[in-house]
């Protein structure tokens, strides 16, 4: 990788970290002093809040299912272990990145429970970050597993079963 690309990647990474920290500062401000974010309050529809709570509870089960299906293949970084296998069972039968699906459902459920433009901004921001990470992961997985992963890609969706 060229020095210029490496520098650009570092700058992009620092920018994403900085934006994430700022967003979490807003989240904590809302948690401890919601009046600081009164300017961003959206409609208070009780049914949408209940939907957010239901999604959050369902998501706990989905999270456990994804972790169980992954077994020892979970990694915080884009890469693999020596014994890394392509998982295509459980939730991976339906989508290639169910852990990210669970993460997005979490952000959406919190935005529904706490109707605030900052939370919806977080949904958009983290959706973009997740899509960028998926792009890197899929390039890596194609390199590691080749045709096997390409076949898997053609049979499954990225994040939402049957849709995307």
LUMKE-125048 format. One record per atom (N, C-alpha, C): residue in three letters; x, y, z. Coordinates in steps of 0.2 Angstrom, whole numbers, padded with zeros to 4 digits, always signed. Atoms other than C-alpha are relative to their C-alpha. Example, Ala and Ser with C-alpha at 12.3 -4.5 7.8 and 13.67 -1.06 7.14 Angstrom:
<pts>
ala+0004-0006+0000ala+0062-0022+0039ala+0004+0006+0000ser-0004-0006-0001ser+0068-0005+0036ser-0004+0005+0003
</pts>
This chain:
<pts>
unk+0004-0006+0000unk+0000+0000+0000unk+0004+0006+0000unk-0004-0006+0000unk+0007+0017-0004unk-0001+0004+0006unk+0000-0004-0006unk+0012+0029+0009unk-0006+0005+0000unk+0006-0005+0000unk-0002+0042+0003unk-0006-0004+0002unk+0006+0004-0002unk-0015+0028+0004unk+0000-0001+0008unk-0001+0002-0008unk-0009+0023+0022unk-0002+0007+0004unk+0002-0007-0003unk-0010+0042+0027unk-0007+0001+0000unk+0007-0001+0001unk-0027+0044+0020unk-0004-0005+0004unk+0003+0005-0005unk-0033+0028+0029unk+0000+0002+0007unk-0001-0002-0007unk-0026+0034+0045unk-0005+0007+0002unk+0004-0006-0001unk-0035+0051+0043unk-0007-0001+0000unk+0007+0002+0000unk-0051+0043+0038unk-0002-0004+0007unk+0001+0003-0006unk-0050+0032+0053unk+0000+0004+0006unk+0000-0005-0005unk-0046+0046+0065unk-0007+0004+0000unk+0006-0004+0001unk-0061+0056+0058unk-0006-0004+0002unk+0006+0004-0002unk-0073+0041+0061unk+0000-0001+0007unk-0001+0000-0008unk-0066+0039+0079unk-0003+0006+0003unk+0003-0006-0003unk-0069+0057+0082unk-0007+0001+0000unk+0007-0001+0001unk-0086+0058+0075unk-0004-0005+0005unk+0004+0005-0005unk-0091+0042+0085unk+0001+0003+0007unk-0001-0003-0007unk-0084+0050+0101unk-0005+0006+0001unk+0004-0006-0001unk-0094+0066+0098unk-0008-0003+0000unk+0007+0003+0000unk-0110+0055+0094unk-0001-0003+0007unk+0001+0003-0006unk-0108+0046+0110unk+0000+0005+0006unk+0000-0005-0005unk-0105+0062+0120unk-0008+0003+0000unk+0007-0002+0001unk-0123+0067+0113unk-0004-0005+0004unk+0004+0005-0003unk-0130+0050+0119unk+0001+0001+0007unk+0000+0000-0007unk-0123+0052+0136unk-0003+0007+0003unk+0004-0006-0002unk-0129+0070+0137unk-0007-0001+0000unk+0007+0001+0000unk-0146+0064+0133unk-0002-0004+0006unk+0001+0005-0006unk-0145+0050+0146unk+0000+0004+0006unk+0000-0003-0006unk-0140+0062+0160unk-0003+0007+0000unk+0004-0007+0000unk-0147+0079+0155unk-0003+0001-0007unk+0004-0001+0006unk-0160+0077+0141unk-0002+0007-0002unk+0002-0007+0001unk-0164+0095+0142unk+0005+0003-0005unk-0006-0003+0004unk-0147+0099+0133unk-0002-0002-0008unk+0002+0002+0007unk-0155+0090+0117unk-0007+0001-0001unk+0007-0001+0001unk-0172+0097+0118unk-0001+0003-0007unk+0001-0003+0007unk-0169+0106+0101unk+0000-0006-0005unk+0000+0006+0005unk-0168+0088+0093unk-0006-0005+0001unk+0006+0005-0001unk-0184+0080+0100unk-0004+0000-0005unk+0005+0001+0005unk-0195+0072+0088unk-0007-0002+0003unk+0006+0001-0003unk-0213+0067+0090unk+0000-0006+0005unk+0000+0005-0005unk-0217+0056+0105unk-0006-0005-0001unk+0006+0005+0001unk-0228+0042+0098unk+0002-0006+0004unk-0001+0006-0004unk-0230+0029+0111unk+0001-0007-0003unk-0001+0006+0003unk-0232+0015+0099unk+0007-0001-0003unk-0006+0000+0002unk-0216+0019+0091unk+0005-0002+0005unk-0005+0002-0006unk-0207+0018+0108unk-0001-0007+0002unk+0002+0007-0002unk-0216+0002+0112unk+0004-0005-0006unk-0004+0004+0005unk-0209-0005+0095unk+0007+0000+0001unk-0007-0001-0002unk-0192+0001+0100unk+0002-0005+0005unk-0001+0005-0005unk-0193-0009+0116unk+0000-0007-0002unk+0000+0006+0002unk-0199-0024+0108unk+0006-0002-0005unk-0006+0002+0004unk-0185-0024+0095unk+0006-0001+0004unk-0006+0001-0005unk-0172-0022+0109unk-0001-0006+0003unk+0001+0006-0004unk-0179-0037+0118unk+0001-0006-0005unk-0001+0005+0006unk-0180-0047+0101unk+0008-0001-0001unk-0007-0001+0002unk-0162-0041+0097unk+0005-0004+0005unk-0004+0003-0005unk-0155-0049+0113unk+0000-0008-0002unk+0000+0007+0002unk-0160-0066+0107unk+0004-0001-0007unk-0003+0001+0007unk-0154-0063+0089unk+0008+0001+0002unk-0007-0001-0002unk-0137-0057+0097unk+0003-0007+0002unk-0002+0007-0002unk-0136-0074+0106unk+0001-0005-0005unk+0000+0005+0005unk-0140-0084+0091unk+0006+0001-0005unk-0006-0001+0005unk-0127-0075+0080unk+0007-0002+0004unk-0006+0002-0003unk-0113-0077+0093unk+0000-0008+0001unk+0000+0008+0000unk-0118-0096+0095unk+0002-0003-0007unk-0002+0002+0007unk-0117-0098+0076unk+0007+0001-0002unk-0007-0001+0002unk-0100-0090+0075unk+0005-0004+0004unk-0005+0004-0003unk-0092-0100+0088unk+0006+0003+0001unk-0007-0003-0001unk-0073-0097+0089unk+0002+0004-0006unk-0002-0004+0006unk-0074-0087+0072unk-0001+0007+0001unk+0001-0008-0001unk-0078-0070+0080unk+0007+0003+0001unk-0006-0004+0000unk-0065-0057+0078unk-0002+0008+0000unk+0002-0007+0000unk-0065-0038+0082unk+0003+0003-0006unk-0003-0003+0006unk-0054-0035+0067unk-0001-0003-0006unk+0001+0003+0006unk-0055-0038+0049unk+0006-0005-0001unk-0005+0005+0000unk-0045-0054+0048unk-0002-0007+0002unk+0002+0006-0002unk-0045-0072+0053unk+0005-0004+0005unk-0005+0004-0003unk-0037-0085+0064unk+0002-0006-0004unk-0003+0005+0004unk-0028-0100+0058unk-0006-0005-0001unk+0006+0005+0001unk-0044-0111+0060unk-0006+0003-0002unk+0006-0004+0002unk-0056-0098+0053unk-0004-0004-0005unk+0004+0004+0005unk-0070-0107+0044unk-0006+0005-0002unk+0006-0004+0003unk-0084-0099+0033unk-0006-0003+0003unk+0006+0002-0003unk-0100-0100+0043unk-0006+0002-0004unk+0006-0001+0004unk-0116-0102+0033unk-0006-0003+0003unk+0006+0003-0003unk-0128-0109+0046unk-0003+0004+0005unk+0003-0004-0005unk-0139-0102+0059unk-0003+0007-0004unk+0002-0007+0003unk-0142-0083+0055unk+0004+0001-0007unk-0004-0001+0006unk-0128-0084+0042unk-0003-0004-0006unk+0003+0003+0006unk-0139-0095+0031unk-0005+0005-0003unk+0004-0005+0003unk-0150-0079+0028unk+0004+0006-0002unk-0003-0006+0001unk-0138-0065+0029unk+0008-0001+0001unk-0007+0001-0001unk-0119-0063+0027unk+0003+0003+0006unk-0002-0004-0005unk-0117-0051+0041unk-0005+0001+0006unk+0006-0001-0005unk-0130-0054+0055unk+0002+0004+0006unk-0002-0003-0005unk-0119-0047+0068unk-0001+0008-0001unk+0001-0007+0002unk-0120-0030+0059unk-0008+0001+0000unk+0008-0001+0000unk-0139-0033+0057unk-0002+0002+0007unk+0001+0000-0007unk-0140-0035+0076unk+0002+0007+0002unk-0003-0007-0002unk-0130-0019+0078unk-0005+0006-0002unk+0004-0005+0002unk-0141-0009+0067unk-0007+0000+0003unk+0007+0001-0004unk-0157-0016+0075unk+0001+0004+0007unk-0001-0003-0006unk-0150-0010+0091unk+0000+0008+0000unk+0000-0007+0001unk-0147+0008+0085unk-0007+0002-0002unk+0007-0001+0002unk-0164+0008+0077unk-0005+0000+0006unk+0005+0001-0006unk-0173+0002+0093unk+0001+0006+0005unk-0001-0006-0004unk-0164+0016+0103unk-0003+0006-0003unk+0003-0006+0003unk-0169+0029+0091unk-0008+0000+0000unk+0007+0000-0001unk-0187+0023+0092unk-0002+0001+0007unk+0002-0001-0007unk-0187+0022+0111unk+0001+0008+0002unk-0002-0007-0002unk-0179+0040+0113unk+0000+0004-0007unk+0001-0004+0007unk-0186+0050+0098unk+0004+0007+0000unk-0005-0006+0000unk-0172+0062+0095unk+0004+0000-0006unk-0003-0001+0007unk-0164+0068+0079unk+0007-0003+0001unk-0007+0002-0001unk-0147+0064+0087unk+0001-0008-0001unk+0000+0007+0000unk-0151+0046+0089unk-0001-0003-0008unk+0001+0002+0007unk-0158+0045+0071unk+0007+0002-0004unk-0006-0001+0003unk-0142+0053+0065unk+0005-0005+0001unk-0005+0005-0002unk-0132+0040+0074unk-0002-0007-0004unk+0002+0005+0005unk-0142+0027+0064unk+0003+0000-0007unk-0003-0002+0007unk-0137+0035+0048unk+0008-0001+0000unk-0007+0000-0001unk-0119+0037+0054unk+0003-0007+0000unk-0003+0007-0001unk-0116+0019+0060unk-0002-0004-0006unk+0001+0004+0006unk-0125+0012+0045unk+0005+0001-0006unk-0005-0002+0005unk-0112+0021+0034unk+0006-0004+0002unk-0006+0003-0002unk-0098+0015+0045unk+0000-0008-0001unk+0001+0007+0000unk-0105-0003+0045unk+0001-0002-0008unk-0001+0002+0007unk-0106-0003+0026unk+0007+0001-0003unk-0007-0001+0002unk-0088+0003+0024unk+0004-0006+0003unk-0004+0006-0003unk-0082-0011+0036unk-0002-0007-0004unk+0002+0006+0004unk-0093-0024+0026unk+0004+0000-0006unk-0004+0000+0007unk-0084-0019+0010unk+0007-0003+0001unk-0007+0002-0001unk-0067-0022+0018unk+0000-0008+0002unk+0001+0007-0002unk-0073-0039+0026unk-0001-0004-0006unk+0002+0004+0006unk-0080-0045+0010unk+0006-0001-0005unk-0006+0000+0005unk-0064-0041+0000unk+0005-0005+0004unk-0005+0004-0004unk-0054-0050+0014unk-0003-0008-0001unk+0003+0006+0000unk-0066-0065+0014unk+0000-0003-0007unk-0001+0002+0007unk-0066-0066-0005unk+0007-0003-0001unk-0007+0002+0000unk-0047-0067-0004unk+0001-0007+0003unk-0001+0006-0005unk-0047-0080+0010unk-0004-0006-0003unk+0004+0006+0001unk-0061-0092+0004unk-0001+0000-0008unk+0001+0001+0007unk-0062-0088-0015unk-0007-0001-0002unk+0006+0002+0003unk-0075-0096-0025unk-0006-0002+0005unk+0004+0003-0006unk-0083-0104-0009unk-0004+0007+0003unk+0004-0006-0002unk-0087-0086-0003unk-0004+0003-0005unk+0003-0003+0006unk-0092-0080-0020unk-0007-0003-0001unk+0006+0004+0001unk-0105-0094-0021unk-0005+0002+0006unk+0004-0002-0006unk-0111-0089-0003unk-0003+0006-0001unk+0002-0007+0001unk-0112-0071-0008unk-0007+0000-0005unk+0006+0000+0004unk-0124-0076-0022unk-0006-0003+0002unk+0006+0003-0003unk-0135-0086-0011unk-0003+0004+0006unk+0002-0004-0005unk-0137-0073+0003unk+0000+0007-0001unk+0000-0007+0001unk-0140-0055+0006unk+0005+0002+0006unk-0005-0003-0005unk-0129-0043+0016unk-0002+0000+0007unk+0002-0002-0007unk-0139-0037+0031unk-0008-0002+0001unk+0007+0001-0001unk-0158-0040+0028unk-0002-0006-0005unk+0002+0006+0004unk-0165-0057+0023unk-0004+0002-0006unk+0004-0001+0006unk-0172-0057+0005unk+0000+0007-0003unk+0001-0007+0002unk-0170-0038+0003unk+0007+0003-0002unk-0006-0003+0001unk-0152-0032+0005unk+0006-0003+0004
</pts>
